[in-house]
Amino acid sequence: MEREFEIIQNDRKLTLIIPRKGDGLIIVLTGTWSAMWVYMLYLQIRDGFVFQYPEVVWGLAFFTLLCFFVFNVFLWHVRGKEKITLDGVHLKIEKHGTLLTATRKYELNLIDNFEVATTDNVSWWRKKYGFAGGSISFDYWDRPEYFGQTLNKRQATEIVSSLNQRIKNHAQ
């Protein structure tokens, strides 16, 4: 079953919601790793090991932050969504479904057009884990930016035509 994207538009803005199709292997690996680490942390606190040896607290803090990061990857693959908002001034790309995210914001007048990405220089592991890459690209300050990580060519083409049409309308 293919999860479809959603286009919401009105006079002022165009909003796209693209659901993430998670990779089963990544979900199993990150979910298992996170669950094991939380259980080990629980055992350390329950048995008082942390209080007997305070020098291990920094190591536990580091691995807890690492677990938080891995858990974010897990959440991104299970329930992640990209929300792209194009108003008259900015293009905003947000990732929903994880714990801490930042909005990427681009000035619309510095974007010429959107296109279906044919090649990108993103490594395979960054694409696999959902860190980077995408099916749609645009140049911003002479640097390619990508979004739409799990779109196929048909979906990417449909979104690109909607975005380019909206940019053309705002330019007039």
N, C-alpha and C positions, 0 to 999 in steps of 0.2 A: 504494500500500500504506500503510495507516494504522498508525502505531506506537501501540500500546496502552500504557496505564499498568498498573502492578502494585500490588495491595493485599496487604500482609502484616500479619496481625494475630494477636495472642495475648492473653493475659489482661491483660498490663501495658501494651501499647502498640499503636498502629496506625501503620504505615509505608506511605506512598505513594511510588512512584517514577514520575515523569512524564518520559518522554523528550522532548527538544526536537526539533521538526521544523524544520530549518533552512531559511532563505530562500535559494534558489539565487543570486539576484543579490548578496546580502550576502556569501555564501561566495566568489563569484568576485571581488568588489571587494576584500574584506579580505585574501583569500589572495594575490591579485596584488600588492597594495600591500605586504604583509609580505615577500613573496619579493623584490620589487624593492629594498626598503630593506635587507634582509639582504645582497643582492648588492652594492649600493652601499657598504655599510659594509665588506664584505670587500675591495672594490677600494681603498678609502681606507686600510685598514690594510696591505694588500699593497704598495701603492706608497709607503708611508711618509709620506703626506700629513699624517697625524695627528701624527707626530713632528716634521715640519718646521714646522708651524704650530700650536703648542700652544693658541692662542686659539680654535681651532675645536672643541676638545674639549667645551666646554660645549654648543655647538650640537648636536654629535653625540650627546651624552648625552641632551639633550632629545628629539631625534628618535628615539633608541633607546627611550626610555621610551614615546613615542607609538606606536612600532612594537609594543612589548610590549602596550600597551592594545588596539591594532587586532588583534593576534594572538589576544588573549583573546576578542574578539568572534568571530573566525573559529572558534576552538575551541568556543565556546558553541553556534554554529550547526551545527557538524559533529557533535559528540559530547556535547552538554550534556544534563544531566538535573537535574530538581528532585526533591529528596528531602524529603518532609514527614513529620515524626515527631510523633505526638500521644501523650504519655504522661499520667500522672495529674496532672502539674504544669505542663508546658510544651508549647507548640507550637514546633517548630523547623523552619525552612525553610532548606535548604542547596542550593547550586548545585554540581553535580559536573561535571567535564569541562573545566574551565579551570585556569589555573595558580594564581592566588591568589583565594580566595573567603572570604567571612565568613558565619558562620551567623547568621541572624536568629532571635532567641529571644523568645517572647511568653509571658506568664503566662496560664495557661488560665482562671483565675477572672475575668479581665478581658475575656474573649471571650464574647459572648452566643450567637451562632450564626453559621454560615457560610451564604452564599447565592451563587447564580449571579449574576455581575456583569452588570448591564444597561447601566450607563454608568460611565465613569470619566473622570477629568480628565487622563489621560496623553496627551501629544502623540503624533502618529502616528510620528514618527521614533524616539522612545524605544521604542515598541512594535515597530517594524520591526527595530531592531537588537537587541532582546531585553533592554533595560535595565530596563523597568518594565511594569506592566500585568498583566493576567491574567483568566481566566474565572471565578475564584472570589474572593470578597471577604469580609472580616470587618472589623468596627470594633474598633479598639484605641486606647484613650484618645481617643475621639471622632474618630479619623482612619481613613479606609479603608485597608486593606492588601490587596494582590492577589497571587495566585500562579496557576500553571497557565496559562502564556502561550499554549500551543498546543492547548488542549483545545477540543473542540466542545461544543455544548450538552448532548448526551446524556452524554458523559463527565463534564462538570462537574456535572450533576445527580446522577449516580451517586456521585461523590466527596463532594459536599455532603451527601447523605443518610447516607453512612457516617460522616463527621466529626460531623454533628449527633447521630447516634445514639450515638457514642462519648462526646460531651460530656454527653449526657443520662445515660448510664450512670455516668460519673464523678461527676456531681453528686449521685447518690443515695447 
